Amino acid sequence: MPLRVGCRADDADKHEFDINFLLYHKGKLYSAGDDGKIMVWASDLKKIAEVQSNPCSVYCLAANEDTLFSCSNEGTIKSFELGTLKEKEELVRDTQMEFWRLSYSNGCLYSGDSEGNVKVWKDGQFYGSLNVAEAIKDMVVYKHLIFTVKDLDLIISDVKLDGEKLQFGTKNSFMGRAPVTIVGDKYFSFISREGMDILLHENNSDSHFKLVTKVQGAHEKIINALAGAKWQEKNLIFSGGWDKQLKRWNVEADEMKPDSSCDLEIVINAIAIGDQGEVYVGGGDGHLVRVEVE
């Protein structure tokens, strides 16, 4: 099924510099950029609101039922009202590090930073931390597992959220680099150290998270973004990077099969999956695109 560009954000509305992260949440799209701004968009990429969150880069966003969280390279984690982007509070300020990744899961907020720390806040209070010995460029949380990676190794950590203190342990590690994504309930995917191959593994500790397949030369240049999705019982992966190609892969019978691609004419930095079969892509110079399946 071919991919096509459905619409683009107006040049007058877009970020001034690169988009670093996209989050689709409750029917709206949230973007974070190197201009220090957070923006919220309708599904047709009409801008609803924006806030100057930081004087420099905003790296990542996460959300729960009523709050949007952001992190930046000035060592802050902040919270905002969903939709309006009115700032609620500054949760953390640590000028000795940069916070690169956030995730909200299991009623907890997780952060990953430039020092390799994963910190956890439970019920609004700091709960504990672990260190994975490598700066965290990407991070996903799936149930009790945390997947962290920069450009050397993907680390899978097991955390327990009951009790007075955070308990954790390392489950496995694999050579690879960011990005990383969860694909349905069965798989996770990340990139080889070379940056152009896509690795697919079982999301199963009983199999020791075994490698399922590797697509060599999935892209001609470095891959910057991966997004897993499950549509109509099909496991899918969308990938993009410096070659400006958005690619869709079907995952079935433990194989990754190329489905379709689309030249977006922008360096792809971030991908978010909508709830109507659409894909949102953010990239260089603040460009934002909605891609649809014909």
C-alpha positions in Angstrom: 0.0 0.0 0.0 1.7 3.2 -1.1 2.4 6.1 1.2 1.6 9.7 0.2 2.0 13.1 1.8 -1.4 14.2 3.1 -0.5 17.7 4.4 2.4 19.8 5.7 2.6 22.4 8.5 2.6 25.9 7.2 6.0 27.5 7.0 4.7 30.4 9.1 3.8 28.1 12.0 6.6 25.5 12.1 9.7 25.4 14.4 12.5 27.6 13.4 15.1 24.9 13.8 15.1 21.0 13.7 12.3 19.0 15.3 13.7 16.6 17.9 10.6 14.7 19.0 7.0 14.1 18.2 4.3 12.7 20.5 0.8 11.8 19.4 -1.5 11.9 22.4 -5.3 12.1 22.8 -5.9 13.1 19.2 -3.3 15.9 19.1 0.3 16.0 18.0 3.0 17.6 20.2 6.4 18.6 18.8 9.7 19.7 20.5 12.5 21.5 18.7 15.9 23.0 18.8 14.3 26.5 19.0 13.3 25.7 22.6 9.6 25.6 21.7 6.9 23.0 22.3 3.9 23.2 19.9 0.6 21.4 19.8 -1.1 20.6 16.5 -4.5 19.4 15.3 -4.5 16.2 13.3 -4.5 18.3 10.0 -1.3 20.1 11.2 -3.0 23.4 12.1 -1.2 24.8 15.0 -3.2 25.1 18.2 -0.7 26.5 20.7 3.0 26.9 21.4 5.2 27.8 24.4 8.8 28.9 24.6 9.8 26.2 27.1 13.5 26.7 27.1 16.1 29.1 25.6 17.7 26.1 23.8 16.8 22.6 22.7 13.8 20.6 23.9 14.7 17.0 23.4 11.7 14.9 24.4 8.1 14.8 25.5 5.9 12.5 27.5 2.3 12.7 28.7 -0.2 11.3 31.1 -4.0 12.0 31.4 -3.7 15.7 32.1 0.0 16.7 31.9 2.7 17.1 29.3 6.3 16.7 30.4 9.4 18.0 28.6 13.2 17.7 29.0 16.0 19.9 27.7 19.7 20.3 27.3 19.8 22.9 30.1 19.1 20.2 32.6 15.4 20.8 33.2 12.3 18.6 33.3 9.1 20.7 33.2 5.3 20.0 33.2 2.6 21.7 31.2 -1.2 21.6 30.8 -2.2 19.4 27.9 -3.6 21.4 25.0 -3.0 24.9 26.3 0.7 24.3 27.2 0.5 26.5 30.2 3.5 25.7 32.4 2.7 24.0 35.7 6.1 23.5 37.3 9.7 22.8 36.9 10.3 19.4 38.3 14.1 19.2 38.0 16.9 21.6 37.3 20.5 20.2 37.1 22.9 22.2 35.1 25.6 19.5 35.3 23.7 17.2 32.8 21.3 17.2 29.9 18.0 15.2 30.0 17.6 13.5 26.6 14.6 11.2 27.0 11.3 10.9 28.9 8.7 8.2 29.1 5.5 7.9 31.1 4.3 4.4 31.9 2.9 2.4 34.8 1.9 5.6 36.5 5.6 6.7 36.7 7.7 9.3 34.9 11.1 8.0 33.6 14.0 10.2 32.5 17.2 9.3 30.7 20.2 11.7 30.8 23.6 12.4 29.4 25.3 10.7 32.3 23.5 7.3 31.7 21.0 7.7 34.6 17.4 6.5 34.4 15.5 8.3 37.1 11.9 7.4 38.2 9.2 9.5 39.7 6.2 7.7 41.3 3.1 9.6 42.4 4.9 12.8 41.8 7.8 12.0 44.1 11.3 10.9 43.2 11.4 7.1 43.6 14.9 6.0 42.6 17.5 5.7 39.8 19.8 3.3 38.0 22.8 3.8 35.8 23.4 2.0 32.5 27.0 3.3 32.0 26.2 5.0 28.7 24.5 8.2 27.9 20.8 7.7 27.0 19.9 8.9 23.5 16.7 6.9 23.3 14.6 5.1 25.8 11.3 3.1 25.8 9.5 1.6 28.7 7.4 -1.5 28.2 5.6 -2.9 31.3 8.5 -3.6 33.7 11.3 -3.4 31.1 13.4 -0.3 30.2 15.2 -0.2 26.9 18.1 2.3 26.7 20.6 3.0 24.0 23.0 5.6 22.5 25.5 4.3 19.9 27.3 1.3 21.4 24.9 -1.0 23.2 21.2 -1.4 23.8 20.6 -2.3 27.5 17.4 -4.0 28.8 16.8 -3.3 32.5 14.1 -4.9 34.6 12.6 -2.7 37.3 10.2 -3.4 40.2 7.9 -0.6 41.2 6.6 -2.0 44.5 8.2 -1.4 47.8 9.8 1.7 49.3 12.8 1.7 47.0 13.3 1.1 43.2 14.7 -2.4 42.5 16.3 -3.2 39.2 18.6 -5.5 37.3 20.1 -5.9 33.8 18.3 -8.5 31.7 20.4 -8.4 28.5 22.5 -6.2 26.2 23.1 -6.1 22.5 25.4 -4.1 20.2 23.5 -1.3 18.6 22.5 2.3 18.5 19.5 4.6 18.8 16.6 4.7 17.9 14.7 1.9 19.6 11.0 1.1 19.4 8.4 -1.5 20.6 6.6 -3.3 17.9 3.2 -4.7 19.0 3.4 -7.1 22.0 6.0 -9.5 20.5 9.0 -7.5 19.2 11.3 -4.6 19.7 13.6 -3.0 17.1 16.7 -0.9 17.0 19.6 0.0 14.7 23.0 -1.6 14.2 26.1 0.3 15.2 26.7 1.1 11.6 23.4 3.0 11.6 21.8 1.7 8.4 20.6 -1.8 9.4 17.4 -2.5 11.3 17.5 -5.3 13.9 14.3 -7.1 15.1 14.3 -9.0 18.4 11.8 -11.0 20.4 10.4 -9.0 23.3 10.6 -12.1 25.5 13.0 -12.7 28.4 12.4 -16.5 28.2 14.1 -16.5 24.8 16.8 -14.1 26.1 15.3 -11.5 23.7 16.8 -13.4 20.7 17.5 -11.8 17.3 14.7 -12.6 14.9 16.0 -10.9 11.8 18.3 -8.2 10.5 17.7 -6.0 7.5 21.0 -4.9 6.1 21.2 -1.7 4.3 17.6 -0.8 5.2 18.5 2.8 4.4 21.3 4.3 2.3 22.2 6.8 5.1 22.0 6.9 8.9 18.6 6.1 10.4 17.4 8.7 12.9 13.8 7.5 13.7 11.9 4.3 14.2 8.2 3.9 15.2 6.5 0.6 15.8 2.7 0.2 15.3 0.0 -2.4 15.4 -2.8 -1.8 12.9 -5.6 -4.2 12.2 -3.5 -7.0 13.8 -0.5 -6.2 11.6 2.8 -5.4 13.2 4.5 -2.5 11.3 7.7 -0.5 11.6 8.2 3.0 10.1 11.8 4.2 9.6 13.5 7.3 8.4 16.7 9.3 8.5 19.3 11.2 6.5 18.3 9.8 3.1 14.9 11.6 3.5 13.0 8.4 2.8 10.1 7.2 5.1 9.8 3.5 4.8 7.1 1.1 6.0 8.0 -2.5 6.9 5.5 -5.4 7.6 6.5 -7.8 10.3 5.1 -11.3 9.9 6.3 -14.8 10.5 9.4 -13.4 12.1 10.4 -11.5 8.9 10.6 -7.8 8.1 9.3 -7.2 4.6 9.5 -3.8 2.8 6.0 -2.5 2.1 6.3 1.0 0.7 8.3 4.2 0.9 7.9 7.9 0.3 10.5 10.6 -0.4 9.7 13.5 2.0 12.5 15.8 0.9 13.5 16.5 4.5 15.9 14.9 6.9 13.7 12.7 9.2 14.4 13.1 12.9 11.1 11.9 14.5 8.1 9.8 13.7 4.8 9.5 15.6 1.9 7.2 14.8 -1.7 8.6 14.7 -4.9 6.7 15.4 -6.5 6.9 12.0 -3.8 5.1 10.0 -1.7 8.3 9.6 2.0 8.9 10.3 3.5 12.2 11.4 7.1 13.0 10.5 9.3 15.9 11.8 12.7 16.9 10.6 15.3 19.4 9.6 14.5 23.1 9.8 11.3 22.5 11.6 9.4 20.8 8.8 6.4 18.7 9.8 4.5 16.3 7.5 1.5 14.1 7.7 1.8 10.9 5.7 -1.2 8.7 4.8 -1.6 5.2 3.4 -3.5 5.1 0.1 
